[in-house]
């Protein structure tokens, strides 16, 4: 019997690549995002190429009511979720005191509230079935504060901490949780967060969405709790533990500064 993967943020970037990977493995899909046209186009392509079933849900995940609406819709359709991929998320660049509060609130709702609520909704069913895998897309940003992207970095720190905690709680249940921590990746993120000219992206070799998604998928299937993509990213993530916090913060701000 085919398994089903629910993927948020599925219309582009990592989410789209996760959808392609799962479809290629014969998994049916539930794709969630705001863009109906992009989702319908992806549904058509994946069903035609891989012969899987793709169910589309158009939702703005910054709405705190959206996760429950998604869960209830799938219950009505009698669709059991075996893999939950919490990929939806976005960032913003600027001094916190000068940022648009509504955008910061949307970011918290998508990056934290939606991810946490979807996990809470689907997790009991997975525990009952003694099977299931959850992948939460965090970031190497989770390992240090990020001046000029303070809220984004804080949301990813939450995702990492939350994922590690519940992964421990779930030992022996048959359910695993993986926090995927990519570094700079070629998605729509840098443009959305106004980071096109930052040192983080400019002049560096950037991983593709496909590379990161394939890595994340393999680590999720292994049941690994924390998956940091790339040797350099691993070294940087671990090294911050041995540096004074003010130094870590200064380095992070330099990386985000425009060249």
N, C-alpha and C positions, 0 to 999 in steps of 0.2 A: 504493500500500500504506500502510495506517495506521501511524503511528508510535506508540510506547508511552512513557508517562511513569511513572516510579516516584516516588512521593511519600511521604516519611515524615512522621509527625505529621499524617496526613491526616484524622483524625476530627473536627477542629475548627479554628477560627481560620484562619490563613494557609494551612495545608495543605489544608483543605477548599475554600477559595477557589481555590487552584491546581488542584485536581481539577476544579472546575467550569469553569475557563477552558480547560484542556486538553481536556476532554470536548466543550466547545462548538466547539473547533477540529477535532474528529473524531479526536482521539488516544485510543487505548486506554490503560487505566490499570492500574497496580499500586499499591494503597493499603496502607500499612503503619502500624499503630498498635496500642495495647493493647486498645482497646475494640471487641470483636467486634460488639456490637449497633449502635454508631454506624457502623462500617465497612459492615456489611451493609445498613443503611438507606440510606447514601450510594450504595452500589453499585446498589441497586434504583432509586433516583431517577435516577441518571445514565444507566443503561442504558435506562430507560424514556424519558427526555427526549431523549437524544442518539443512542441506538442504537449506542453504543460497547461494547466488552468491558471489564469491570472485574474484576480479579483481586485478591482480598483476602488479606492475610497478617497474622495476629494475632501480634505480637511485642512483648515488652518490650525496648526498645532500650538499656536500661541494662545488659543482659546482653551481655558482650563477645563471646559466641558468636553473637549474633543476626545481625549483618551477613553472616557467611559462610553461615548457615542460609538467609537470604533469597536470597543469590546462587545457592546450590546448588539451591534450590527452583525458581527461575526457569529454571535450566539444564535441569532435569528436564522442565519444562513447555515448553521450547523458546521462551521469551519473551525477545526481544531488547529491551534498554532503550536508547532513543534520548535520553531526557531523564531526568536524575537530579536530583530536587529534595530536597535535604537540609534539611527544615524542622523536624524534631523537635528540641525543646529546651525547657528551662525554667530558671527562676531561683529565687533564694532571698534573703531579706532578713535582715540581722542582723550583729552584730559577729562576725568570723571565729572568735575564740576561744570564742564562745558557741554557735556553730552545731552542728547535728547532723552529725557526720562522714559518716555513711552517706548522707545527702542530698547532701552536697557531692560525694561519690564518684560517686553516680548522675548528678549533673549533669555531671561531667567525662566520664563514660562516654557519656552521650547527646549532649552538645554538642560533644565533641571526638573521642572514640575511635570512636563509631559513624559519624559524618560522615566521618572520615578513612579508616576501613576500607572503608566502602561505596564511597567514591571510588576507593580503591586496587583494589577488586575489579572494578568496572565500567569503569574507565578503559582498561585494555588492550584490551578488546573494542571500545570506541569508536575508539581509535587505529587498530586493525586495519581497522575499517570506514571510516576517514577521515571520520567524521561522529559528532556527538554534542554535547550541551550539558549542563553541570552548573551548577546554581544552589545555592549554599550560603547559607543565611540567617544572616547575621551580625547586626550592630546598630550604631547610632551609639555604643553602649557600647564598641565596639571601639577607639575613638579616644582613650580616656583611662582611667586607673584609676578604680575605683568603690568607695570606702569604704562599708561596710555591704552591698555586693554584690560583694565582692572576687573571688570565684571566678567568678561569672557574667561580669563584665566581662572577666576574664582569658581565659575560654573564647572569648568573641566576638573578642577581639584575636587569638587563635590562628586562628580561622576566617578572618578578614580576611587575615592574613599568609600563611597556607597557600594560600588561594585565589589571591592575587596571584602567589605564587611559581610555582604550577603552571600558571597562565594563561600566564605567560611561557615556561615549559618547552614548552607545547603549541602555540606559534606555528607555523603551517605544517602542522599535522596535520589540520586540519578539525574539531578539537574545541575548544570554548571553555568557560571557567569564569567564572562571575559571582558576586561576593559582594554579596548584597542587604543593605543597611544601613538598616533602618527606624528611625525614632524611636519614641516612645510610640504604640502601636497598640491599637485596641479588639479584644483577643483575651481568652482566659482567662488570659493571662500575669500581669496585674497582681494578680489574686486569688491565683493560685498562688504568686506571689512576695511576697505580703502588702504590695503597694504601693498599695492602694486610696486611702490618705490622703496619699501622697507628693506633693510639689510637681510631680513629673514628670507626674502624671496629673491631679491635682485642679485644677479651674479652667482647664485648658488645652483647646484644641480638638484632639481626638485623631483621627488618621487611622483609617479603617475597614480591616478586613482585606481587603475587596474592593479598595479603592483601592491598597493596598500590593501586593497580589498582581498586579493588572493592571500596575502599574508594573514590578514584578520580572519578570513574564513578558515584557514588551516589551523590557526591557534585556537579558534573557537571549537573546532571539531576535536582538537586534542584536549580541550577542557582547561587550557592554561588561563590563569586568573588575570595576569597583567602581560600584555603583549606590546612591546615597544618596537616599532618598525625602524630598522636600520642600525648599524653598528655605532655610528657617530651619535645618533639620537640616544641610544642606550648609554653611552659613555657620559653624555651631557646630563641625562636624567639622573644618573647615579652620582655624578660628581657634585651636584648641588648640596648633597647631604654633608659634605666635608668643608664647605665654604661658609664664611660669615653671612648672615642673612642680608645685610646691607650690600654686600658685594654681589650676591645673587640677584638682588633687585636691580642694581646698577647695570649688570651685564644684560639682563632681560630687556631693560629700556634701550640699551644701545642696539640690540638686535632688532628692535621694532622701529628704530629711528630711520627716517628716509635718508637714502644715500644722495 
